[in-house]
Structure formats: C-alpha cells, structure tokens
Amino acid sequence: MTDAFRPSATGTVRIEATPEQVYALITDLTALADCAEETVAMVWRKGDSARPGAKFSGANRNGSHSWNTTCTVVDAEPGQLFSFDVRSAVIPVARWAYEITPVDGGCQVTESTWDHRPRWIVGMTRFITGVADRTAANAEHIRLTLDRLKQKAEHAAEPGS
C-alpha cells in the first residue's frame, strides 16, 4: 500500500480456506456485496474483473438512507491483496483493502479502510448515510464483513460443497 498513514478502521480474521479461494470471493463483486453490511450491490463498469484501473459502482443502504459510489481498483494481486478507492461523484471517500496472508491450514485476512473525505464534507455525510460516527461504524462493519467472508469461504472449502 502506498498510503503513509494508518487506517481509520481495520480487522483481521483467520479463514480455513486457501488464499486463492478467499481472493476469488473478495474479487467476486456479488459475493463481496453479500458479505458487506451497507453495500447491497456492486457492478463492474470499466473492465469485468479485478485489475488495477478497473471500475465498479456500489449501491449502498443504511435504513432509509441510500447512496451510490464509484470505485477504482488500485491493487489486484491474486491470493494476496485487493484494494480500491471510493468516490462519490468527484469527492474522494475512502480506500478499502483486503490483505491475505497464508497461514497453516488457510489464511489470515485483514480488511482496512482509510477515510479520504475532505473535512468540509465529513459533517454532511451523516445526512447522506445516516451514520454519525463513520469510524466506529466501519470498525463494526469490518467485523461483520469478515465474519460473513469466513463463513462463506469455509463453507465453500468444505468437501462436497
């Protein structure tokens, strides 16, 4: 990663599946949206797979609040790293990254986000998303996403699945 500052939220989970299996789930936009808390759909817009420069749109919902984003893939290293930058119209929002490290019997996945919103918009985003504390919400969303990813990956890795 080229970011020189620490993520605003991060979490790690151990998954009993190969790094390649987990990477395939993370870069399958439908599977990733299924694991995410606020994202309800993701669709490739430029390109049709994870590679630097590819773009996808994200449809997001929190209760009665909904918003769309445009994401650009930054890193796509199979079995190792998938990251993307998020924008809302022309405004930078965040970077999200999934780092995969092999461990005995599977892998460890670390999901992180960096808040890239300009200061002037931070207060307004609560009216768009319904979230007052984005850092706390993202920390909880990461925990939930990683739990769902673990369940999905381990179920897929079971013999006969």
LUMKOLDREN-972927 format. One record per residue: residue number from 0; x, y, z of N, C-alpha, C in turn. Coordinates in steps of 0.2 Angstrom, whole numbers, plus 5000, padded with zeros to 4 digits. Last residue first. Example, Ala and Ser with C-alpha at 12.3 -4.5 7.8 and 13.67 -1.06 7.14 Angstrom:
<pts>
seq, nx, ny, nz, cax, cay, caz, cx, cy, cz
1, 5064, 4989, 5035, 5068, 4995, 5036, 5064, 5000, 5039
0, 5066, 4972, 5039, 5062, 4978, 5039, 5066, 4984, 5039
</pts>
This chain:
<pts>
seq, nx, ny, nz, cax, cay, caz, cx, cy, cz
160, 4905, 4853, 4994, 4901, 4860, 4994, 4901, 4862, 4987
159, 4913, 4842, 4996, 4906, 4841, 4993, 4902, 4848, 4993
158, 4923, 4849, 5009, 4922, 4844, 5004, 4915, 4843, 5002
157, 4923, 4867, 5011, 4921, 4860, 5013, 4921, 4855, 5008
156, 4924, 4879, 5005, 4930, 4875, 5005, 4929, 4868, 5008
155, 4912, 4885, 5007, 4914, 4883, 5000, 4920, 4879, 5000
154, 4913, 4887, 5021, 4908, 4883, 5018, 4910, 4880, 5011
153, 4924, 4896, 5021, 4925, 4890, 5024, 4919, 4885, 5022
152, 4918, 4907, 5014, 4924, 4904, 5012, 4925, 4897, 5015
151, 4907, 4910, 5022, 4906, 4909, 5015, 4912, 4905, 5013
150, 4913, 4913, 5035, 4908, 4908, 5034, 4907, 4906, 5027
149, 4922, 4923, 5031, 4924, 4917, 5034, 4919, 4912, 5033
148, 4913, 4933, 5027, 4918, 4931, 5022, 4920, 4924, 5025
147, 4906, 4936, 5039, 4902, 4933, 5034, 4907, 4930, 5029
146, 4917, 4941, 5047, 4913, 4935, 5049, 4910, 4932, 5044
145, 4920, 4952, 5039, 4925, 4947, 5039, 4922, 4940, 5042
144, 4908, 4960, 5041, 4910, 4958, 5034, 4915, 4952, 5034
143, 4909, 4962, 5055, 4903, 4959, 5052, 4905, 4956, 5045
142, 4920, 4970, 5055, 4920, 4964, 5059, 4914, 4959, 5056
141, 4917, 4981, 5047, 4923, 4976, 5045, 4922, 4970, 5049
140, 4907, 4986, 5054, 4905, 4984, 5048, 4911, 4979, 5045
139, 4914, 4991, 5065, 4909, 4986, 5066, 4907, 4983, 5060
138, 4922, 5001, 5058, 4925, 4996, 5063, 4920, 4990, 5064
137, 4912, 5009, 5053, 4916, 5005, 5048, 4920, 4999, 5052
136, 4907, 5015, 5064, 4903, 5011, 5060, 4907, 5006, 5056
135, 4918, 5022, 5069, 4915, 5017, 5073, 4911, 5012, 5069
134, 4919, 5031, 5058, 4925, 5027, 5060, 4922, 5021, 5064
133, 4907, 5038, 5057, 4909, 5033, 5052, 4915, 5029, 5054
132, 4895, 5042, 5066, 4902, 5041, 5068, 4904, 5036, 5063
131, 4883, 5044, 5060, 4886, 5050, 5064, 4893, 5049, 5065
130, 4874, 5039, 5046, 4879, 5037, 5051, 4883, 5043, 5054
129, 4866, 5042, 5036, 4863, 5040, 5042, 4868, 5038, 5047
128, 4871, 5046, 5023, 4872, 5039, 5025, 4868, 5037, 5032
127, 4868, 5060, 5022, 4868, 5055, 5017, 4867, 5048, 5019
126, 4870, 5065, 5035, 4863, 5066, 5032, 4862, 5061, 5026
125, 4883, 5062, 5037, 4878, 5059, 5041, 4871, 5059, 5039
124, 4890, 5070, 5028, 4889, 5063, 5026, 4884, 5060, 5031
123, 4892, 5083, 5034, 4886, 5082, 5029, 4885, 5075, 5028
122, 4904, 5082, 5041, 4898, 5083, 5044, 4892, 5082, 5040
121, 4913, 5080, 5030, 4913, 5075, 5035, 4906, 5076, 5039
120, 4916, 5090, 5021, 4910, 5086, 5019, 4909, 5081, 5025
119, 4927, 5097, 5025, 4921, 5100, 5024, 4915, 5096, 5023
118, 4938, 5087, 5024, 4935, 5089, 5031, 4928, 5093, 5030
117, 4936, 5074, 5012, 4938, 5081, 5014, 4934, 5083, 5020
116, 4939, 5057, 5015, 4934, 5063, 5014, 4937, 5069, 5016
115, 4946, 5046, 5017, 4949, 5051, 5012, 4944, 5057, 5011
114, 4949, 5034, 5028, 4945, 5039, 5027, 4948, 5045, 5023
113, 4953, 5018, 5024, 4956, 5024, 5026, 4951, 5029, 5024
112, 4951, 5001, 5031, 4949, 5007, 5027, 4952, 5013, 5029
111, 4954, 4984, 5029, 4956, 4990, 5032, 4953, 4995, 5027
110, 4955, 4967, 5033, 4952, 4972, 5030, 4953, 4978, 5033
109, 4965, 4953, 5032, 4965, 4959, 5036, 4961, 4964, 5031
108, 4965, 4936, 5034, 4963, 4941, 5030, 4962, 4948, 5034
107, 4975, 4922, 5033, 4973, 4927, 5038, 4971, 4933, 5033
106, 4972, 4905, 5029, 4975, 4911, 5028, 4972, 4916, 5033
105, 4976, 4888, 5030, 4972, 4893, 5027, 4975, 4899, 5026
104, 4985, 4879, 5037, 4978, 4877, 5036, 4973, 4882, 5033
103, 4996, 4892, 5042, 4994, 4884, 5042, 4987, 4883, 5042
102, 4993, 4906, 5031, 4995, 4903, 5037, 4993, 4895, 5037
101, 4995, 4919, 5019, 4994, 4912, 5021, 4997, 4910, 5028
100, 4986, 4934, 5020, 4992, 4931, 5022, 4991, 4923, 5023
99, 4979, 4947, 5011, 4978, 4940, 5013, 4985, 4937, 5014
98, 4970, 4962, 5013, 4977, 4959, 5013, 4976, 4952, 5015
97, 4960, 4973, 5006, 4959, 4966, 5009, 4966, 4963, 5008
96, 4955, 4990, 5008, 4960, 4985, 5006, 4958, 4978, 5010
95, 4948, 5005, 5003, 4947, 4999, 5006, 4952, 4994, 5003
94, 4948, 5023, 5004, 4951, 5017, 5001, 4950, 5011, 5006
93, 4935, 5035, 5002, 4939, 5031, 5006, 4944, 5026, 5001
92, 4931, 5047, 4995, 4928, 5045, 5001, 4933, 5041, 5005
91, 4932, 5062, 4984, 4936, 5056, 4987, 4932, 5054, 4994
90, 4920, 5067, 4973, 4923, 5068, 4980, 4926, 5061, 4982
89, 4913, 5067, 4962, 4920, 5068, 4961, 4924, 5069, 4968
88, 4903, 5054, 4967, 4903, 5059, 4961, 4911, 5061, 4961
87, 4912, 5047, 4978, 4905, 5049, 4977, 4905, 5055, 4973
86, 4924, 5034, 4977, 4922, 5041, 4976, 4915, 5042, 4976
85, 4937, 5024, 4983, 4929, 5025, 4983, 4928, 5033, 4982
84, 4949, 5012, 4978, 4947, 5019, 4980, 4940, 5020, 4979
83, 4954, 4996, 4983, 4951, 5000, 4979, 4949, 5007, 4982
82, 4963, 4980, 4983, 4961, 4987, 4986, 4958, 4991, 4981
81, 4969, 4965, 4987, 4964, 4968, 4983, 4962, 4975, 4987
80, 4982, 4953, 4989, 4979, 4959, 4990, 4974, 4962, 4985
79, 4983, 4938, 4987, 4987, 4942, 4992, 4984, 4949, 4994
78, 4977, 4931, 4977, 4979, 4927, 4983, 4983, 4931, 4988
77, 4982, 4942, 4965, 4979, 4936, 4967, 4982, 4933, 4973
76, 4982, 4958, 4967, 4987, 4953, 4967, 4984, 4947, 4969
75, 4977, 4973, 4964, 4974, 4966, 4962, 4979, 4961, 4961
74, 4975, 4989, 4968, 4979, 4983, 4969, 4975, 4977, 4968
73, 4964, 4998, 4964, 4971, 5000, 4965, 4976, 4995, 4964
72, 4949, 5000, 4956, 4954, 4996, 4959, 4961, 4999, 4958
71, 4938, 5012, 4960, 4943, 5011, 4956, 4948, 5006, 4959
70, 4920, 5015, 4962, 4926, 5013, 4965, 4931, 5011, 4959
69, 4907, 5026, 4966, 4911, 5023, 4960, 4918, 5021, 4963
68, 4892, 5024, 4974, 4899, 5026, 4974, 4902, 5023, 4968
67, 4876, 5030, 4981, 4880, 5026, 4976, 4887, 5029, 4976
66, 4864, 5028, 4994, 4869, 5032, 4991, 4873, 5027, 4986
65, 4851, 5029, 5006, 4854, 5026, 5001, 4859, 5030, 4997
64, 4842, 5027, 5021, 4847, 5031, 5018, 4850, 5027, 5012
63, 4834, 5020, 5029, 4831, 5023, 5024, 4835, 5027, 5020
62, 4847, 5008, 5032, 4840, 5010, 5034, 4836, 5013, 5028
61, 4858, 5011, 5021, 4858, 5010, 5029, 4851, 5013, 5031
60, 4866, 5005, 5006, 4860, 5007, 5010, 4861, 5006, 5018
59, 4873, 5007, 4990, 4874, 5006, 4997, 4867, 5008, 5001
58, 4881, 5001, 4976, 4874, 5004, 4979, 4874, 5002, 4986
57, 4895, 5005, 4967, 4892, 5002, 4973, 4886, 5005, 4975
56, 4903, 5001, 4952, 4899, 5005, 4955, 4897, 5001, 4961
55, 4921, 4999, 4947, 4914, 4997, 4948, 4910, 5001, 4952
54, 4935, 4998, 4935, 4930, 5002, 4939, 4924, 4998, 4941
53, 4952, 4995, 4934, 4945, 4993, 4933, 4941, 4997, 4938
52, 4965, 4999, 4939, 4961, 5004, 4934, 4954, 5002, 4933
51, 4971, 4983, 4941, 4972, 4990, 4943, 4968, 4994, 4937
50, 4957, 4971, 4942, 4964, 4973, 4939, 4965, 4980, 4940
49, 4944, 4960, 4943, 4949, 4964, 4947, 4956, 4965, 4944
48, 4934, 4962, 4928, 4937, 4958, 4933, 4942, 4963, 4937
47, 4930, 4969, 4918, 4925, 4965, 4920, 4928, 4960, 4926
46, 4930, 4987, 4913, 4933, 4981, 4914, 4928, 4976, 4917
45, 4920, 4997, 4921, 4925, 4998, 4916, 4930, 4992, 4918
44, 4910, 4992, 4929, 4908, 4997, 4925, 4913, 4998, 4919
43, 4903, 4979, 4939, 4909, 4981, 4935, 4906, 4986, 4930
42, 4894, 4982, 4954, 4893, 4980, 4946, 4900, 4983, 4943
41, 4886, 4978, 4969, 4892, 4981, 4965, 4892, 4978, 4958
40, 4874, 4981, 4982, 4876, 4978, 4975, 4882, 4982, 4973
39, 4874, 4985, 4995, 4869, 4980, 4993, 4870, 4977, 4986
38, 4884, 4989, 5009, 4884, 4988, 5001, 4879, 4983, 4999
37, 4884, 4988, 5022, 4880, 4993, 5019, 4879, 4992, 5012
36, 4890, 4975, 5025, 4885, 4977, 5029, 4881, 4983, 5025
35, 4896, 4962, 5014, 4896, 4968, 5017, 4890, 4970, 5021
34, 4893, 4949, 5008, 4896, 4949, 5015, 4896, 4956, 5018
33, 4887, 4953, 4996, 4884, 4949, 5001, 4886, 4949, 5008
32, 4898, 4960, 4990, 4892, 4964, 4992, 4888, 4959, 4997
31, 4906, 4949, 4987, 4908, 4954, 4992, 4902, 4958, 4995
30, 4898, 4942, 4978, 4900, 4938, 4984, 4902, 4944, 4990
29, 4898, 4951, 4968, 4892, 4949, 4971, 4893, 4946, 4978
28, 4912, 4953, 4965, 4908, 4958, 4967, 4901, 4956, 4971
27, 4925, 4944, 4968, 4918, 4942, 4965, 4913, 4948, 4968
26, 4935, 4946, 4976, 4935, 4950, 4970, 4929, 4948, 4966
25, 4933, 4938, 4987, 4933, 4945, 4988, 4933, 4949, 4982
24, 4933, 4925, 4981, 4927, 4928, 4984, 4927, 4935, 4985
23, 4947, 4925, 4977, 4941, 4924, 4972, 4935, 4927, 4975
22, 4953, 4925, 4990, 4954, 4931, 4985, 4948, 4931, 4979
21, 4949, 4913, 4995, 4947, 4919, 4998, 4947, 4925, 4993
20, 4956, 4904, 4986, 4949, 4904, 4987, 4946, 4910, 4990
19, 4969, 4909, 4988, 4966, 4909, 4981, 4959, 4909, 4982
18, 4972, 4905, 5001, 4972, 4912, 4999, 4969, 4913, 4993
17, 4960, 4892, 5006, 4966, 4894, 5003, 4966, 4902, 5002
16, 4953, 4892, 5023, 4952, 4891, 5015, 4959, 4894, 5012
15, 4949, 4896, 5036, 4951, 4889, 5034, 4950, 4888, 5027
14, 4954, 4912, 5041, 4950, 4908, 5037, 4953, 4901, 5035
13, 4955, 4924, 5054, 4958, 4918, 5051, 4953, 4914, 5047
12, 4954, 4942, 5052, 4951, 4935, 5054, 4955, 4930, 5050
11, 4955, 4959, 5057, 4958, 4953, 5055, 4954, 4947, 5057
10, 4952, 4976, 5054, 4950, 4970, 5057, 4954, 4964, 5054
9, 4951, 4994, 5055, 4954, 4988, 5052, 4952, 4982, 5056
8, 4950, 5011, 5051, 4947, 5005, 5054, 4950, 4999, 5051
7, 4959, 5020, 5046, 4954, 5023, 5051, 4950, 5017, 5055
6, 4976, 5016, 5044, 4969, 5015, 5043, 4965, 5018, 5048
5, 4990, 5028, 5045, 4986, 5022, 5047, 4979, 5022, 5045
4, 4998, 5034, 5030, 4995, 5035, 5037, 4991, 5028, 5038
3, 5003, 5033, 5017, 5008, 5034, 5023, 5005, 5034, 5030
2, 4998, 5021, 5005, 4996, 5026, 5010, 5001, 5027, 5015
1, 5002, 5011, 4997, 5006, 5017, 4996, 5004, 5023, 5001
0, 5004, 4994, 5000, 5000, 5000, 5000, 5004, 5006, 5000
</pts>
